């Protein structure tokens, strides 16, 4: 009988999370089954014994997979088998990766694979908030070198109170949804969306999350002790030459510092200047010597370049492109650049540029989501593309990568709250990054705001975004918070903090921290500095276009909505869809209908107003209740010797007796010039209470001849008999 080791953690509201190891997947370097309620996920970690020669980075791969069987469902499609990762699974992978990656030793380069599999779910607890905890626990019970543990929690603000790891139902009521990853000492990662909250509220949410994370980290430390994995494996993944390292520093540092200090605003010229310093040093060696030394020189020179850039900022307050720490790069914007889309905009900030388009669609264009625990439809879509030419790279563009999904999701979260809940259109925003040196996701938010307004989408408020950076040397009190960071400042710096918001508060944020010991005072300063920056950028956006256009573009689809009583839905659709399809064919409009909150909601879209009006008229006629005394325009369906049957409302026929067609006597219906298919006006005289049959009249709508007495209703027949 296997006796697994179990550790239990209690959440602030009394719910518990258990970690179990030693029972499943024992051949992995580390494995843990995490359980919360009926939600269970297995996290495993395996690491190669040695690094691939020449590797100078951390080759970490995180996979998160949800089994459809976890929620008692079959996968969709023909194969009925789980396939490529969904966007939700990819986004969960990124959350875990971003918290784990900075905590592996800098000189550890063995391939590490973290796999998290959701095996059971109850639809109550949200599993993505547990994935980071499970992954870190698996690392904690392994001998893989790792400077953790970490954990991740979701914190939501509901009715003014912070809730840790809320349920699906609770999250629907939240005005703040934040995922936080941290070690026992420091916050490492933050990502979430908010309903225009203040910087102080965001900081308080991070603190509340960190307190819960500390408890989970403590449990992992105890688990490591019980498993006996406090001593990690020995490794030697780097071959170093300290003499060469010093030589590179001595020969290159001052020159690199001069380039950093020069303030050259052109990214490519700076890169060429830095590269020339390295190449000049390499020229001292023969080709044979460089076969061995070139990789080391590249690595040591990278450290020199990093040190020069950081010292220049800390000592002189001067950045690579010459800006001050709070300075935003020049911005120019243009709207309506593309005639084909329903809205478009260019946003350029320094050397970062987004060309964004907006397309408006109908209900038929909704995105269908069929994930394990999330299935429904999405009416606001945002797609982000990052082609290689945006950074001057000569390589082919392949499929959408995880980075593109992650950046697009952040921009989507930033903007989606500003789309009115009752907006009838399905909206798709596409951002193509044409240049990149700095945050292209924040450029997407800005360009997306302008493109939406150019399309005439009645957004609540415009949204802008900014990326903040940090330079802080270990052991020193001096630090610098950087507004609108460059790509190099992101790569060589200690923090990437993206903040989006309206003039009234924050709508989304994403933060990655690469150093230990980041205080809340620094975070508070970064948030306040970010507010100043995004309000400056917001001013540039509203200078270009201050509010949504009053009307849609001429070629945009027009949509009208109406509601009908629930009992009429079937009448509008008709048997086998016959009625609704017939209306669409006759008018050219697209008609969709669904039941929402006990009523039928109908959307009618078309390329011109007439087609929409015609369709609305037909629908109103179907749902109209016949009223005695009302006049209707009907169509003659059939002619009988005793009169004609007229469809005066869709699906409702009444008898127009021959005596009610005209004031004069008629021998046949045709004498009045009435034939099948004719449209005539009739008045509803009576509804038989027993049979429900309708009695119609045409003559009462016609002037009455003077020679016909007021009391004579015989259509002239009695007078003829008297003659």
N, C-alpha and C positions, 0 to 999 in steps of 0.2 A: 504494500500500500504506500503510495507516494504522499508525503507530508509537505505540501508547499508552504512557503513562507508568505504570510499575509500581513499587510499593514493597512490600517484604516485611518482615513482623514475625515474630519467633520467640517462641513461648511457652516457659515454663520447662522443659517436658518434651520440647522439640525439635520439636513440631508447628509449622507455619507458617500465617500468614494473609497473603494478598496483596491489595493494593488496586490496581485498574487504572482509569485514567481516560483520556479522549480517544478512546475507541473506540465507546462506545454512548451513546445519548440525548444527543447533543451540543447540542441546542437548549434543553435545560434549563439553568438558571443554573449548576448543578453536578451531576455524576453520577459515581458510582463503582461498579464491580463488585467486590464482596468475595468472596474464595474461601478456604475452609478445607477441605482434603480435597476431597470431591465436593459440598460444600455451597456454593452460590453465590447471592448476593442482590444485586440492583441497588437502589441508593439514589439518588434524584434529589431536587433541591430547586429550587423556583421561587418567586420573590418578586415582588409587584407593584412597579411603579416608584414609585407614590405611595400614601399612606395615604388611606383613606376619610375624608372630612371628619368631624370630631367624634369620631374614634376615640382613646381615651385608654388603651388596653391593648394587649397583644401578641397579635394575631390569628394565632396559630400553629396549624396543623392537621397532625398526624402520622398517617399511615396505614401499617399493616403488613399485607401480604397474602401468603398462602401459596398457590401454585398446586398443585393436586392432581397435575398432570403432573410436578411437581418430584420426586415420589416414585413416578412411574409408576402413578398411581391415577386412577380416574374419580370425579368428585363424586357424592354420593348424590342422591336425589330424582328427580323426573320430568324436570327440565330438563337434568340432567347438566352443570350449569354452576355456577361459583363464585357465591355469593350474598352475603348480609349477612355482616359480619365475625363470626367465632366469638368466644367469650369469651377464648380463648387469644390471638387476634390483637388484641383490644381491650386486654388486659392488657399485651401487648408494646408497643403504641402508647403506653400510659400510662408505661411504664418509660422510653421514649425521650423523650417529651414533658417529663417531670419533670426530666430531666437537662439538656435543651436550653434550656427556656423562661427560666430565670433569667439566661442568658448573652447574651441579646439586649440591646442598649442600652435604657435606660429610656425614651428618647425616640424609639425606633424603632417605628412603628405600621403598617408596610405588611404586607399579608397574605403569609404565608409558608406554603408547602405542602411538606411532606416526605413522600415516598412510598418505601416500602421493599417490594420484591417478592422473595419467595423463588422462584427459578427452578429450583434443583436441590438435592436433598437425598439423603443416603445412609443416613439413619436411625442414624448413628453420632454425629455432632456435633449439639449442640442449637442451633438457629439463633437463638433469642431473645437469647442472650448476645452475638450479633454485630451485632444491629440498630442499637444505639446507636453502635457504632464506624463502621458503614457510613454512617449518617446524618450524623455529625459530619464524616466524610471528604468527603461531598458538599458540605457547607457550606464546608469548608476550601478546596476547589478552585473555589468560586464567589466573586463579589464582594459577597455579602450581608454586611452588618455583623454580626459575631458574635464574642463575646469568648471563644472556645474556643481550641483544640479540646477535646473531651471524649472519653472512651470508657467503655464498660461491659464488665464481665466478670462471669462467675459464679465464685464461689469456694465449693468444697465441702470439708468435712473428712472424709477417708476414712482409717480406721485411724490417726487421730491426726495426719494430715498434710494440709496445705492443697493442693488441686488447682485450678488455674485452668482454666476452661472444660472441666469434665469431660464425658465422653461420657454418653449415656443409660445405658449399662451401669454406668459408674462411679457415677453419681448415685444409683442404687438402694442402694448400700452406704453412703451418706453420712449423718452425723448432723447436718449443717449445710448448708443450701442458701441461699446469699446472692448477690443481684445488687447490684453496686456500680457507681455512675456517678461519675466524677470528672474534673476538669481535671488538668493536670500538678501544680498546687499544692494543690488542695483537693478533698475529697469533696463531692459535690453530692446524691447520692441513694443510699439503701440500702433494699432490701426482701428479705425472705426468711423462711424457716422453719427451726426448729431443734428438736432433741430435748432440751429442757431444759438448755441450755448456760449457762455463767456469763457475766457481763458482761465479764470479762477475755478470755474466749475469743472473744466477738463482736468485741471491739476488735482482737484479733490477726488475725482474719479480714479485717477492713476494711483493716488495714495491708498484709496480703499481697496483697489485690486492688489496692490503690493502687499498689504497686510494679509490677505488671503493666500497669496503666493508663498509667503514666508512659512506658513504652516505646512504647505505641501512640500516645500523644499526640505524642511526639517524631517518630514516623514521619509523622504528619499535618503537622506543622510543616515537615518536609523536603519533603513532597509539595506544600505550598502554595508553597514557594520554587521548586520545579521547574516548576510550572504557571504561575507568575508572577502569583499572585493575592494578594500581600501587601498591596496597596492596595485597600481596599474602596470601594464606591460611596458617593458623597455623597448625603445626604438631608436634608430639612428637614420634619419631620412635626409639629412643634409651633410654634404661634404663642404667644409669651409676652409678658407685660407685667410687667416687673420692678417697676415702681412699684406696680402693683396687688398683686403678690405681697407686697411689703413692707407695704402697707396692710392686707391681710388678716391678716398675721402680727401687726402692731402692735395691731390692733383685737380680735383673737380669741384670741391665744395664752393670755393670763392667764385668760380666762374658760374656755377649754377645759381648761386645767390644773386649775382649780378643780373642774370636773366630774370629771376623771380622779381627782383627789385625794379626792373626796367619798365614794368607796367604795359607791356605790349598787348594790345587788345585783340590782336589776330591770333586765334588758336593755332593755326597751322604754322605760322611763323615762329611762335613760341616753341612748338614741338620740334621744329627743324633746328632751332637754336640749341635746345637741350640735347637733341640727338647728336649734334655736331660735337659737343663737349665729350660725350661718351665715345664717339668714333675717333676723336683725336687721341684719347687715351689708349684705345685699342690699337692704334697705329704703331705703338711702341713694340708690339709683339709680332712674331712671325705667324704665318698661317698655321703652322704645326702647334705652336704654343696656344693659339686662340681656340683650337679644337677642344682643349681642356679648360682654358680660362674664360672663354667668352660668356658662358652661362653665369659664372660667378661674377664677372664684371657687370653684366646686365643687372643682376640682383643687387649688388653693392651700390651701383650707380642709382638704381631706383630709390634706395634708402637715402642717398645723398640728396637727390632731387626732392624727396619728401621732407627731409630736414630743412633744406633751404627755403622751401615754400612756407613751411610752418613757422620758422624763425623770423622770416620777413614779416609775416602777419603779426606775430606776437611782439616783436621788437619795434617795428615801425608802423604797424597798423596798415600795411600796404599789401594789396592782393595781387595775384598774378597779372590781372588786366588793369592794374592801377587804381582800382576803386577803393573807397573807404569801406569799412565793414558793414555799414548800414545802407550803402548805396545800391540802387537798382539799376540794371543796365537799360540803355535806351529802348523804348517800346514804340512800335508803330503798328497800326491795325487798319484793316480794310474789310468792308462788308459788301455782299452782293457780287463778289468777284466771279463766281461761276454762274452762268445763266441757266444751266440745266437743272440743278438741284432746287429744292423748294426754299433753301436758305444756305448761305455760305459765308465764311469769314477767314481772313488771314490774321494770325497773331504772331508777331515777331518780337522777341525780347533778346537783345544781344545777338548771339549766334544760335538761338533756338527758335524754330519756326514751325507752326502748325497750320495746315490748310484743312479746314473742317467743313463738312457739308451736313445738311439736315434734310431728311426725307420724311414726308408725312404720309401715313397710310391709314387703312381702315382696319376694322376688327379682324379681317381675314389675314392681316399681316402680323398679328400678335405672335410672339415667340412662345412656343410650347415647351415648358420645362417638365422633365420626367426623371428627376433624380430619385434616389431611394426614399428620402424623407420630404422632399420638396417637389410637389407637382402642381402645376398651375400654368398661368399665362403671364407674360410680361409685356407691358405696353410702352415702356421707355427703354430703348437700347442704346448702348454706346460702345463703339468698336474703335480700337486704337491700333495703328499700324506703324511699325518702326523699320523702314527699309534701310539696308546697309549704306546706301548713298548719303543718308542724312549725316553720317559721320565721316564721309569720304572713303568708306571701305570698298574695296574691289572684290565683292563676293556675291554669290547668287542669293536671291530672296526665296526662302522656303516657306513652310507653313507657319501658322501663328504659334509663337513660343509662349512659355509660361510668363515671361516678363511682360509681354504685350497684354496678356490676359489680366495680370495683376495691375498694371498701370491703367488699363482701361476701366477696371473695376473701381479703382480709387476715384477716377474722374466721374464715373457713373454715380457713385455715392455722393459726390460733391454736388451734383446738379439735380438729381432725381427729386429731391424734396421741394424744388421750386416749380415742378410741373403741376398745375392744378389737378386735384384728384378727379374732377369731373371733366377733364379735357377729353374731347371725343376722339382725337386722333391717336394712332400709334405713331411714335416718334423714334426715328433712328438717327443717331449722330455718329459720323465717321470722322475720326481725326487721323490724318496722314502727316507724320513728322517729316518735314523736308530738310530741316537742319537741326542738329542737336549738339549743344554744349551747355548742359545745365538741365533743369527739370523739364522734360517734355510732357510729363503727365500734368503739371501745373499749366503749361502752355495749352494743353488740351482743354482744361477747365475754362480758361479765358476765351479761347477760340470757340468753344462750345456755347458759352454764354452769348457771344455775339452772333453766332450762326442761328441759334434758336430765336433770338430777337429779330434777326433779319428775315426769318421764315414766318414771322407773325405769331409765334407761339407765345401765349400770354403767361410767361414765367412770372412768378411772384416777385422775385428780386434778382438782379444780376449777381453772379458769383465770380470771385477771382481766387487765385491760388499762388502760393509762394513756397519755395524750398529754402530751408535754413540749414546752415552748417555750423560746425564747431571745431575749433583748434584748441587743444588743451594738452600740455605736456605733463606726463606722469610726475607726481611729486612737486609740482609747481602750482601756486595759487593763480597765476596769470592764465587767462583764457580769452578767446575772442569768439563771439557769436557772429556768423556771417549771413547776411541777407542775400537771397538770389544767388545760390552757389553755382560755380562752374563745375564742369565734369571732373576736372582735376581736383577741385576742392572737395568734391564728394568722394573721389577715389582715395585721396591722400589724407582726408580729414577724419574726424571722430564721430560725426553725427550727420544723418540725413533726415531732416524733419520737415515734412510737407504739411501745410495747413491751408485749407480752403474755407471760404466763408462769404457771407453777405456783409453789408454795412452793420448788421445787427448781431452777428455772431458766427461761430464756427459751424460748418456743415460736414466736414470730413477731415481726417488727419491720418498720417502714416509716419512713423518714426522708427529709425534703426540707429542704435547706439553701439559704437565699436570700442568703447573704453569702459573701464571700471571707475567707480567713484564719481558718477555724475549726480550732483546734488539737485534738489528740487528748486533751489535758488537759481541755478543755471537754467533749468527747464522753464521757470517762470520768466526769466529774462528773454529766453528764446521765443516764448509765446508772445510776449508783449512787443518784441521787436518784429515778429512776424505779422502782428496786427497792423503795425505802422506800414509795413511793406505791402501787404495785400490791399489796404485801403488806398495806397498810392496807385497800385495797379488798377484797382477798381475805378479810380478816377479817369485813367486812360481809356478804359473800356466805355464808360458812359460819355466821355467826350466824343467817341466815335459814333456811338448809337445810344441815346439816353434811355430809350424804352422800346418795347416790341412794336413792330410796324402795325399800323392800324388794320391792315388787311393781309390776307395771304397773297402769294404770287399768283398771277393769272392762270398758270398751268397747274397749280396745286389742287388736289381733290377737295371738293366741298362736302361737308358732312353736317347733316341735321339729325337731331335725336328727338325721340318722342316716346312716351310711355303709354301702354294700354292695359286694361284690366287683364289679369292672368287668364281668365276664361276665354279670352279672344285670341290667345296665341295660336291655338290650333286652327282657328278660322283663317288667320293671316297666312299660315304656312300651307294649309290645304292638304288633301290626301296625297301622300308621297311627295310633298313639296310643290304640288301643281300650281297652287295659287301664287305663292311667292315667286316661283320661277317665271310664271306668266307675266307678273308685274315687272320683273327685271327685264324680260325680253321686250316688253312693250315700251318701257320708259328709258331703258339704257342705264338705269341707276343700279347700284349694288345695295341690296337690302340684307341686313343681318338682324337676327332677333334672338334674345335669350331672356330667361327668367332671372331677375335679381330682386331679392327682398320682397317676393310675393307679387311683383308686377312684371309685365313684359317690357323690356327695354329694346327699342328699335333704333338702329343706326341706318341712315340712308345717305349714300355718297354718290356723287356724280361729277362729271366735268362741267356741267352747266346748271344754272338754277332751275330751268324749265323741267329737266328730267327729275330733279329732286322734288319739285312742287307736284308734278304729276304723280309720282310714287306716293307722296304723302297724302294726296287727295284720294288715291285708291285705298290706302290703308284706313284713312279716316272713314271712308264709306263702308268698309268692311266692319269696322268696330262700332259704327253708328247704330243706335237703336231706332227702329222706325217709329215715327210719331204721327198720329192722326192730325191732319190739317197741314202737314209740311209738304212742300213742293220738292220734287226730285227730278233729276235728269236721268232717264233710263234708256235702255236699249231693248228694242223689240226682238224677242227671242223666237216667238212662233205666232202664227196667225191661224185662228179657227173661225168657223162660220159665225160664231156668236161673239167674237171679239179677239183681242190680242193679249198674249202674256208678255209682260214687260219686266225686265230685271232693273228695278229702280235702285237697289243697293246690291253690292256684290253678294251673290248667293241667295238673294231674296227676290222672288218673282211675285207679281200681283196680276190680277185679271183686270184688263181694261175692256169692259163690256162694250159691245157695239153701240149701245145707247149712250155711253159716256164719252164717245170719241168726238162727236160734233153736235151742235144744237139742231142741225137739220137731220132729217131722216136719212139713214144709210141702209142700202140693201147688202153691201159688202164692205168689209174693212178697207179694201183697196180703193174704194171711192174717195176716201179721205187722203189718198196719197201715202198711205202707211204701208211699208213693206218690212220684211225681216231684215234685221241689221240696222234699221233706222234708229236715230237717237231723238227722243221726244221728251218734253216736259210733262209730268203728270203730278197729280195731287193725291195723297193718300186719304181716302174718304173714311175707311172703316177697317177694323181688324176683327174678324170673327172670333169671339171669345172661346168657342168650342174647337174650331179647326185651326185657328191661327192664320187663316187665309186673308190675303190683303185685297181690298177693293180700291181700284184706282179710277181716276177721272181725268180726262184731258179737256173736256168742254168747259169745265168750270174755270179754267184758266184763260178762256177765250171770251171776247165780248159777246154778250147775248143780243141776238137780233131783236129789234123793236116789235116785230109782228108776232113774237112768241110770248104768250101770257106768262105772268109770274108763277101761276100755279100749274102750268103745263110742263110736266117732266117726261112727256112721252116721245120727245124727239120729233114732233110733228105728225105722228101717226094718227092720232085721234082726229085732227083737223082734216086730214085726207079722207078719213072714213066719212066725216060729215058731208064733205063735198061729193 
